[in-house]
Amino acid sequence: MHTSAGRSAVLKRLYRSPLADIFQFVILVLLVIWFFARSTENLGYDWQWGRIPPFLFSFDENGLTWGPLMQGLMVTFKISGISLVLAFTIGLTTALFRVSGSFVARAIAHVYLETSRNTPLLIQLFFIYFVVGPVIGLDRFTSAVLALSLFEGAYASEIFRAGIVSISRGQREAGYSLGLSTLDAYRFIIMPQAIRRVVPPLTSQAISLIKDSALVSTIAIYDLTMQAQTLIAETFLTFELWFTVGAMYLFVTTILSLLVNHLEKRFKVSA
């Protein structure tokens, strides 16, 4: 009995240990490598991974030089960063419109949400670039940022609204009883608590925005995806380049996912 219980305790400790996660990850990597090795044999494809590093970076007499893929990644970061700030601003404004007492504000928010969430991002991107852009003078970059901001802002607004309505009405009424205006009640009581609750899902929304930003290549913006398409047309390294681009997106989104998990654990501990 004691031996059996001791073995169970040891197995539980091993299962919960980081070594178990590392072991499982190594096994997964080996299985993926084996799968691609078998696929390569069946396809008869000649992999040329040695030609990929110069597309990422190179060293010369001037030092480190970023390749086209890294340059495209920087453009992706720029578009995603600006779009993220605008999307959260639009989302928060729309959420406040939805919970306001103004019929006009609620109607505007409703029309915007229904339009953005029920049409594909690609259609919105084309509409803004080809229809709205020429009328008000938007270039490719601005059109891409605006399309991403409006599309992701619609989903961010639901996250903000959920956080706002999760705050009990009693706290709002307590603020009013202390003489606070509606603006001050939101500023000092409601929003600090709501934002704390919605930070993890907003970070997840940021991950979606980065992945959705790949669509800006359709209007000839040289982001990571567009750079890959251009290189494939020049070198015919289709599989190598797409796998590399996929790994780059995976690396960025994995870092953000780890940040989400850290924030969720931190907020649970402090709650």
KEKE-3310 file (N, C-alpha, C; in steps of 0.2 Angstrom, whole numbers, plus 5000, padded with zeros to 4 digits):
npx = (5004:5009:5020:5014:5006:5017:5023:5013:5013:5025:5024:5014:5021:5030:5022:5017:5029:5039:5048:5041:5032:5042:5047:5036:5035:5047:5044:5033:5039:5049:5040:5034:5045:5048:5036:5036:5048:5045:5035:5042:5050:5040:5035:5046:5052:5064:5071:5077:5083:5094:5094:5086:5090:5097:5086:5081:5091:5107:5125:5137:5150:5145:5138:5124:5111:5094:5084:5072:5061:5061:5060:5047:5041:5042:5034:5022:5021:5021:5009:5000:5002:4998:4984:4979:4979:4970:4959:4955:4952:4941:4933:4931:4924:4913:4907:4904:4894:4884:4880:4875:4862:4857:4847:4851:4865:4866:4860:4869:4880:4875:4872:4885:4891:4884:4887:4901:4904:4897:4901:4915:4932:4941:4932:4928:4941:4944:4933:4936:4948:4947:4935:4931:4944:4949:4940:4942:4955:4965:4979:4987:4993:4986:4973:4973:4976:4964:4954:4957:4956:4943:4936:4942:4939:4925:4924:4931:4924:4913:4919:4924:4911:4906:4914:4910:4897:4898:4901:4894:4878:4875:4888:4889:4878:4881:4892:4885:4877:4887:4889:4895:4897:4890:4901:4912:4909:4911:4924:4931:4926:4919:4926:4940:4939:4933:4942:4952:4947:4945:4957:4965:4956:4956:4970:4970:4962:4971:4980:4973:4971:4984:4986:4975:4980:4988:4980:4982:4991:4984:4981:4993:5003:5018:5020:5024:5018:5016:5029:5034:5026:5032:5045:5043:5039:5050:5060:5054:5054:5043:5037:5047:5048:5034:5033:5042:5037:5025:5031:5036:5025:5019:5028:5027:5014:5013:5021:5013:5002:5008:5009:4996:4992:5000:4994:4981:4983:4989:4979:4970:4976:4977:4964)
npy = (4994:5006:5007:5008:5020:5029:5028:5033:5046:5050:5049:5059:5070:5070:5072:5084:5092:5103:5096:5086:5093:5098:5085:5080:5090:5088:5075:5078:5087:5078:5069:5077:5080:5068:5065:5075:5071:5058:5063:5070:5060:5053:5063:5067:5079:5092:5098:5115:5122:5129:5140:5149:5157:5170:5177:5181:5187:5194:5195:5208:5219:5230:5226:5219:5215:5216:5204:5202:5196:5199:5212:5213:5208:5218:5228:5222:5222:5236:5240:5232:5236:5250:5248:5241:5250:5259:5251:5246:5259:5262:5252:5253:5266:5262:5253:5261:5268:5259:5256:5267:5280:5286:5286:5288:5286:5272:5267:5270:5263:5250:5248:5250:5238:5227:5229:5227:5215:5206:5205:5200:5202:5204:5209:5221:5228:5229:5237:5249:5253:5253:5260:5270:5275:5282:5293:5300:5301:5291:5281:5265:5260:5267:5264:5250:5250:5257:5248:5236:5241:5245:5233:5224:5232:5231:5218:5220:5229:5222:5215:5225:5230:5219:5218:5231:5229:5219:5225:5228:5235:5242:5248:5258:5266:5269:5277:5288:5292:5298:5309:5309:5312:5305:5303:5304:5293:5282:5285:5283:5273:5262:5259:5257:5244:5237:5237:5230:5217:5214:5214:5201:5194:5205:5205:5192:5196:5204:5195:5189:5200:5202:5190:5192:5203:5198:5199:5211:5210:5209:5221:5225:5229:5228:5218:5204:5193:5197:5199:5186:5180:5187:5183:5169:5169:5173:5164:5151:5143:5137:5129:5130:5144:5147:5139:5145:5158:5154:5149:5161:5169:5160:5161:5174:5175:5165:5170:5181:5174:5167:5178:5182:5171:5173:5185:5181:5172:5181:5190:5182:5178:5190:5193)
npz = (5000:5005:4996:4984:4985:4986:4974:4966:4971:4966:4953:4950:4954:4944:4933:4934:4934:4925:4917:4912:4902:4894:4889:4882:4872:4865:4860:4852:4843:4837:4831:4821:4813:4809:4801:4791:4785:4780:4771:4762:4756:4749:4741:4734:4734:4733:4746:4750:4762:4765:4758:4764:4776:4771:4767:4779:4787:4786:4786:4783:4778:4783:4795:4803:4792:4788:4781:4767:4772:4786:4785:4780:4791:4800:4795:4796:4810:4812:4806:4813:4826:4826:4821:4832:4843:4838:4836:4849:4854:4846:4849:4863:4863:4856:4864:4875:4869:4867:4880:4884:4887:4876:4862:4849:4849:4853:4842:4831:4836:4835:4821:4816:4822:4817:4803:4803:4809:4801:4789:4778:4782:4771:4761:4767:4767:4753:4750:4757:4752:4738:4736:4746:4748:4736:4736:4748:4748:4753:4756:4753:4765:4775:4772:4775:4788:4793:4789:4796:4809:4811:4809:4819:4830:4831:4837:4849:4855:4860:4870:4879:4882:4889:4900:4906:4909:4918:4930:4945:4947:4959:4963:4954:4957:4970:4968:4962:4973:4981:4975:4962:4945:4930:4921:4929:4937:4929:4926:4938:4945:4937:4925:4929:4935:4925:4915:4920:4920:4907:4901:4898:4888:4878:4874:4868:4857:4851:4846:4836:4828:4823:4815:4806:4799:4789:4777:4771:4762:4750:4744:4740:4750:4757:4767:4779:4773:4759:4756:4756:4746:4735:4735:4733:4720:4714:4717:4718:4730:4737:4748:4758:4760:4764:4775:4783:4785:4791:4803:4809:4811:4820:4831:4835:4839:4849:4859:4863:4867:4878:4886:4888:4896:4907:4912:4915:4925:4934:4937:4942:4954:4961:4962)
capx = (5000:5013:5024:5009:5005:5023:5024:5008:5015:5031:5021:5010:5026:5034:5018:5017:5035:5041:5051:5036:5030:5048:5048:5030:5036:5052:5041:5029:5044:5051:5034:5033:5050:5047:5030:5039:5053:5041:5031:5047:5051:5034:5034:5052:5054:5071:5071:5083:5082:5100:5093:5081:5093:5098:5079:5079:5096:5114:5130:5142:5155:5141:5135:5118:5106:5088:5082:5065:5056:5061:5057:5040:5038:5042:5028:5017:5021:5018:5001:4996:5002:4993:4978:4977:4977:4964:4953:4953:4949:4934:4929:4929:4919:4906:4904:4900:4888:4879:4877:4872:4855:4855:4845:4855:4872:4865:4858:4875:4884:4871:4873:4892:4893:4881:4890:4908:4904:4893:4904:4922:4937:4943:4927:4929:4947:4943:4929:4939:4954:4945:4929:4932:4951:4950:4936:4945:4963:4968:4984:4987:4994:4980:4967:4974:4975:4957:4950:4959:4954:4936:4934:4944:4936:4919:4924:4934:4918:4909:4924:4923:4904:4905:4917:4907:4890:4899:4902:4887:4874:4876:4893:4887:4873:4885:4896:4880:4875:4893:4889:4899:4893:4891:4908:4917:4908:4914:4931:4935:4924:4918:4931:4946:4938:4931:4948:4956:4944:4945:4964:4966:4953:4959:4976:4969:4960:4977:4983:4969:4973:4991:4985:4971:4984:4991:4976:4984:4995:4980:4982:5000:5007:5024:5020:5027:5015:5017:5036:5034:5024:5036:5051:5041:5038:5057:5064:5051:5054:5036:5036:5052:5046:5028:5034:5046:5032:5021:5034:5037:5018:5018:5033:5025:5007:5015:5024:5007:4998:5011:5007:4989:4991:5003:4990:4976:4986:4991:4973:4966:4979:4975:4956)
capy = (5000:5012:5008:5010:5027:5032:5028:5037:5053:5052:5050:5065:5076:5070:5074:5091:5095:5106:5091:5082:5097:5098:5079:5080:5095:5085:5070:5081:5089:5072:5066:5082:5079:5061:5066:5079:5067:5053:5066:5072:5054:5052:5069:5068:5086:5093:5104:5119:5126:5133:5147:5153:5162:5177:5181:5183:5192:5193:5199:5210:5224:5235:5223:5215:5218:5212:5202:5205:5193:5203:5219:5212:5207:5225:5231:5219:5225:5243:5240:5228:5241:5256:5246:5239:5256:5262:5246:5247:5265:5262:5247:5256:5271:5259:5249:5266:5270:5253:5256:5274:5281:5289:5281:5289:5283:5265:5265:5271:5257:5244:5248:5248:5232:5223:5229:5225:5208:5201:5205:5198:5208:5206:5214:5228:5230:5231:5243:5255:5255:5255:5264:5275:5278:5287:5298:5305:5302:5286:5277:5258:5259:5270:5260:5244:5251:5258:5242:5232:5244:5245:5226:5221:5236:5228:5213:5223:5233:5217:5213:5230:5230:5213:5221:5236:5227:5214:5228:5228:5242:5245:5252:5264:5270:5271:5283:5294:5294:5302:5316:5309:5313:5299:5303:5303:5286:5278:5286:5282:5266:5257:5258:5253:5237:5233:5236:5224:5211:5212:5214:5195:5193:5210:5202:5187:5199:5207:5189:5188:5205:5200:5185:5195:5208:5195:5200:5217:5209:5209:5227:5226:5231:5223:5215:5198:5188:5199:5198:5179:5179:5190:5179:5163:5170:5174:5158:5145:5140:5138:5126:5132:5151:5147:5136:5150:5163:5152:5149:5168:5171:5156:5163:5180:5174:5161:5175:5185:5169:5167:5185:5181:5166:5176:5190:5178:5170:5186:5193:5177:5178:5196:5194)
capz = (5000:5005:4990:4978:4986:4985:4967:4963:4972:4962:4946:4950:4954:4937:4928:4935:4933:4919:4913:4908:4897:4889:4886:4878:4867:4861:4857:4847:4837:4833:4827:4816:4809:4805:4797:4785:4782:4776:4766:4757:4752:4745:4736:4730:4734:4735:4751:4750:4768:4765:4754:4768:4780:4768:4767:4786:4789:4783:4789:4778:4781:4787:4800:4802:4787:4788:4774:4765:4777:4792:4784:4780:4798:4803:4792:4800:4817:4812:4804:4819:4832:4825:4821:4839:4847:4835:4837:4856:4855:4843:4853:4870:4862:4854:4870:4879:4865:4868:4886:4885:4887:4870:4856:4843:4851:4852:4835:4828:4838:4832:4813:4815:4824:4812:4797:4803:4811:4797:4782:4778:4782:4764:4758:4770:4765:4747:4750:4760:4748:4731:4735:4750:4748:4731:4737:4753:4748:4758:4753:4754:4772:4779:4771:4778:4796:4795:4789:4802:4816:4811:4810:4826:4835:4833:4842:4855:4859:4864:4876:4883:4885:4894:4906:4909:4912:4924:4936:4948:4947:4966:4963:4950:4961:4976:4965:4961:4979:4983:4971:4956:4939:4926:4918:4935:4940:4924:4926:4944:4948:4933:4920:4931:4937:4919:4910:4923:4919:4900:4898:4895:4881:4873:4872:4863:4851:4848:4842:4830:4823:4819:4810:4801:4795:4783:4772:4768:4756:4744:4741:4738:4755:4757:4774:4779:4768:4753:4754:4755:4739:4730:4735:4730:4713:4711:4719:4718:4736:4740:4754:4763:4762:4768:4782:4787:4787:4796:4810:4811:4814:4826:4836:4838:4842:4855:4864:4865:4871:4885:4890:4890:4901:4913:4914:4918:4932:4939:4939:4947:4961:4964:4963)
cpx = (5004:5018:5020:5008:5011:5024:5019:5010:5020:5028:5017:5015:5029:5029:5017:5023:5036:5044:5047:5033:5036:5048:5042:5032:5041:5049:5037:5034:5047:5046:5033:5038:5050:5041:5033:5044:5050:5037:5036:5049:5046:5033:5040:5054:5061:5071:5078:5083:5088:5099:5089:5085:5094:5091:5077:5084:5102:5119:5135:5146:5151:5138:5129:5114:5100:5086:5075:5060:5055:5059:5050:5037:5038:5036:5022:5016:5018:5011:4997:4996:4997:4986:4975:4975:4971:4958:4951:4950:4942:4930:4927:4923:4912:4903:4901:4894:4882:4876:4874:4865:4852:4853:4849:4862:4871:4863:4865:4879:4881:4873:4881:4894:4890:4884:4897:4908:4901:4896:4912:4926:4940:4939:4928:4936:4947:4939:4932:4945:4952:4939:4930:4939:4951:4946:4939:4952:4967:4973:4983:4987:4988:4974:4967:4973:4968:4953:4951:4956:4946:4933:4936:4940:4929:4919:4927:4928:4914:4913:4923:4916:4903:4908:4913:4900:4892:4900:4894:4884:4875:4882:4892:4883:4876:4889:4891:4878:4881:4893:4893:4895:4894:4898:4912:4915:4911:4922:4935:4932:4923:4923:4938:4945:4936:4937:4952:4953:4944:4952:4966:4963:4955:4966:4975:4966:4966:4980:4979:4970:4979:4990:4980:4975:4987:4987:4978:4988:4991:4979:4989:5004:5012:5025:5024:5024:5016:5025:5037:5032:5028:5042:5049:5041:5045:5061:5061:5052:5048:5035:5041:5050:5039:5029:5038:5041:5028:5024:5035:5030:5017:5022:5030:5018:5008:5017:5018:5003:5001:5009:5000:4988:4994:4998:4984:4977:4987:4984:4969:4969:4977:4968:4954)
cpy = (5006:5013:5010:5017:5031:5033:5033:5045:5055:5053:5057:5071:5076:5073:5082:5095:5098:5101:5087:5086:5097:5091:5078:5084:5091:5079:5073:5084:5083:5069:5071:5081:5073:5062:5069:5075:5061:5057:5068:5066:5053:5057:5069:5075:5087:5099:5108:5124:5131:5140:5152:5159:5169:5181:5184:5189:5190:5197:5201:5215:5229:5233:5219:5218:5213:5210:5204:5202:5197:5210:5219:5212:5214:5229:5229:5221:5232:5243:5237:5233:5247:5254:5244:5244:5258:5257:5246:5253:5265:5257:5250:5261:5267:5255:5255:5268:5265:5254:5263:5274:5284:5284:5282:5285:5275:5263:5265:5264:5251:5243:5246:5241:5227:5223:5226:5217:5203:5202:5203:5203:5209:5210:5221:5231:5233:5237:5249:5257:5257:5259:5271:5279:5283:5293:5303:5305:5297:5282:5270:5257:5261:5266:5253:5245:5253:5252:5237:5235:5244:5237:5223:5225:5234:5222:5215:5226:5228:5215:5219:5231:5225:5215:5226:5233:5222:5218:5229:5235:5246:5250:5258:5269:5273:5278:5289:5296:5299:5308:5315:5309:5306:5298:5301:5295:5281:5279:5283:5275:5261:5255:5254:5246:5233:5232:5230:5217:5209:5212:5207:5194:5199:5208:5197:5190:5202:5201:5188:5194:5204:5195:5188:5200:5205:5197:5207:5216:5209:5215:5230:5230:5226:5221:5208:5193:5190:5198:5190:5177:5181:5185:5172:5164:5171:5167:5151:5140:5140:5135:5129:5139:5151:5144:5141:5155:5160:5151:5156:5170:5167:5159:5169:5179:5169:5165:5179:5180:5168:5173:5184:5176:5169:5181:5187:5175:5175:5189:5188:5177:5184:5197:5192)
cpz = (5000:4999:4984:4979:4985:4978:4963:4965:4968:4955:4945:4950:4947:4932:4928:4934:4926:4914:4909:4902:4892:4885:4881:4871:4862:4857:4851:4841:4833:4829:4820:4811:4805:4800:4790:4781:4777:4770:4760:4753:4747:4739:4731:4729:4737:4740:4750:4756:4768:4762:4758:4772:4777:4768:4774:4788:4786:4786:4783:4782:4785:4793:4798:4797:4787:4781:4773:4770:4784:4791:4783:4787:4802:4801:4795:4807:4817:4811:4810:4825:4831:4825:4828:4843:4844:4836:4844:4857:4852:4847:4860:4868:4860:4860:4875:4876:4867:4875:4888:4885:4881:4865:4850:4843:4850:4845:4830:4829:4835:4825:4812:4816:4819:4806:4797:4804:4806:4790:4783:4779:4775:4761:4760:4768:4758:4746:4752:4755:4741:4730:4739:4749:4743:4732:4742:4753:4753:4754:4755:4762:4776:4778:4774:4786:4797:4794:4795:4809:4816:4812:4817:4831:4836:4838:4849:4859:4863:4871:4881:4886:4890:4901:4910:4913:4918:4930:4939:4948:4954:4966:4960:4954:4968:4974:4964:4968:4983:4979:4964:4950:4935:4923:4923:4937:4935:4925:4932:4947:4943:4928:4923:4933:4930:4915:4913:4921:4911:4897:4895:4888:4876:4870:4867:4857:4847:4843:4836:4825:4819:4814:4804:4796:4789:4776:4768:4762:4749:4741:4741:4743:4757:4765:4774:4774:4761:4751:4753:4748:4734:4729:4732:4722:4710:4712:4718:4724:4740:4747:4759:4765:4766:4775:4786:4790:4792:4803:4813:4814:4820:4832:4839:4842:4849:4860:4867:4869:4878:4889:4892:4896:4908:4916:4918:4925:4937:4941:4944:4954:4965:4965:4970)
residu = (MET:HIS:THR:SER:ALA:GLY:ARG:SER:ALA:VAL:LEU:LYS:ARG:LEU:TYR:ARG:SER:PRO:LEU:ALA:ASP:ILE:PHE:GLN:PHE:VAL:ILE:LEU:VAL:LEU:LEU:VAL:ILE:TRP:PHE:PHE:ALA:ARG:SER:THR:GLU:ASN:LEU:GLY:TYR:ASP:TRP:GLN:TRP:GLY:ARG:ILE:PRO:PRO:PHE:LEU:PHE:SER:PHE:ASP:GLU:ASN:GLY:LEU:THR:TRP:GLY:PRO:LEU:MET:GLN:GLY:LEU:MET:VAL:THR:PHE:LYS:ILE:SER:GLY:ILE:SER:LEU:VAL:LEU:ALA:PHE:THR:ILE:GLY:LEU:THR:THR:ALA:LEU:PHE:ARG:VAL:SER:GLY:SER:PHE:VAL:ALA:ARG:ALA:ILE:ALA:HIS:VAL:TYR:LEU:GLU:THR:SER:ARG:ASN:THR:PRO:LEU:LEU:ILE:GLN:LEU:PHE:PHE:ILE:TYR:PHE:VAL:VAL:GLY:PRO:VAL:ILE:GLY:LEU:ASP:ARG:PHE:THR:SER:ALA:VAL:LEU:ALA:LEU:SER:LEU:PHE:GLU:GLY:ALA:TYR:ALA:SER:GLU:ILE:PHE:ARG:ALA:GLY:ILE:VAL:SER:ILE:SER:ARG:GLY:GLN:ARG:GLU:ALA:GLY:TYR:SER:LEU:GLY:LEU:SER:THR:LEU:ASP:ALA:TYR:ARG:PHE:ILE:ILE:MET:PRO:GLN:ALA:ILE:ARG:ARG:VAL:VAL:PRO:PRO:LEU:THR:SER:GLN:ALA:ILE:SER:LEU:ILE:LYS:ASP:SER:ALA:LEU:VAL:SER:THR:ILE:ALA:ILE:TYR:ASP:LEU:THR:MET:GLN:ALA:GLN:THR:LEU:ILE:ALA:GLU:THR:PHE:LEU:THR:PHE:GLU:LEU:TRP:PHE:THR:VAL:GLY:ALA:MET:TYR:LEU:PHE:VAL:THR:THR:ILE:LEU:SER:LEU:LEU:VAL:ASN:HIS:LEU:GLU:LYS:ARG:PHE:LYS:VAL:SER:ALA)
# end
